[in-house]
């Protein structure tokens, strides 16, 4: 095989893997649950941890409705504009390979 064919086959394999691992809305809700639970102290094992995880599940169930998903087949962009007035008021996450990477978050004091 020539190096060009090997490179092309490698690109197809990577594209196929990214397509298969493009996270859907249920994965995004699970991600939000974990993030919100961590913010509310849900990472512990005591009463505070139980309450934090419960709050995380409830809030993420509501919060996921505010996000719009743009599906690019190999990755997705999740966007929520909570206030709609400020240009820096959007939350944006890149979903790729079953992980989420924050792209934009509101400036401090605008959350």
N, C-alpha and C positions, 0 to 999 in steps of 0.2 A: 504494500500500500504506500502511496505517496504521502508526504507530509500534509499536503492540502486536503486529502481525503480524511486523514486522521483528525485534522483540525475541524473539518466540517462535521464529522461524526461526533466529535467531542462537543461541539456547539449544540447539536441536536439532543444529545444526552442531557446537557445542562438545561436547555430549554424545556425538555420533557420533565425533568425533575422539578423545575420552578413551576411549571403548569400544574403538576400533581400536588405540590406543596403550597399553592396559593391559598392563604387562609380565608375562610368564609366568615359570615357574620357570627356563627356560633363560636368560632375560635376567638373572634374579637370580643364577644361578650365575656368569654372566660378570661381573656386578658384584662378587660376592664374590672372584672370581679376581683382579680388578684391585686391590681393596682389600687383600687379603692379600699380594699381590705388592709393593704399596707399603710395607706394614708390614715385610716381610722384605727390603727393599732391592732389589726387582726392577724399579725404574724406570730403572736404568742400562743401558748397552749392553755392559759387560764381563762377566766370569765371574760376578760377584755378581748382575748383572741377570738372567742366564740362570738361575742357581740360584734366585733369588727368584721369577721367573715360574713355574718348574717347581714350586716349593713351593706357590705360590699356586694352581695348577691342582689339585694333589693335595689340599691342605687344603680348598679350596672344594668339591670333589667330595664330600668327607665332611661338611663343615659344612652344606651345603645340605639334607641329610637331617634335621638337627636343627630346621630352620625349618618352621613351619606357615604355610600360606598361607590367608588369608581373602579370598576374591574378592568384591568389591562391584561388579563389572562395569565401573565407570568408574575404579576404583583397587583396589589390593590392599594388604593389611597382612601383612608377614612377621614372625613372632614366634618367638623361641627362648628358652627358659628353661633355661639351662645347669645351674643348681644346684637349682632347684625349691624351695628353702627360704627364700630371701631375697626380700622383696617388690620390691627394687630390682635383682634379678639378671637381668632380661629384656633381650634385644636386640630392638628393634622397628624396622622400616623401612617407610616408605610408598612404594609403587610406583605412580607416576602419570606418564603421558605419557612412557613409556620412560626414566624417571629414578627414582632411589631417594634418599629423604631419611631420614636417621636420626631416629627419634622418641625412643627410649629406649635408653640404654646402661648397663651395670652401673656402679655407683659405683667409683672407683679402689680397687684392692685386692681387689675382688670378682670380677674377670674370670677 
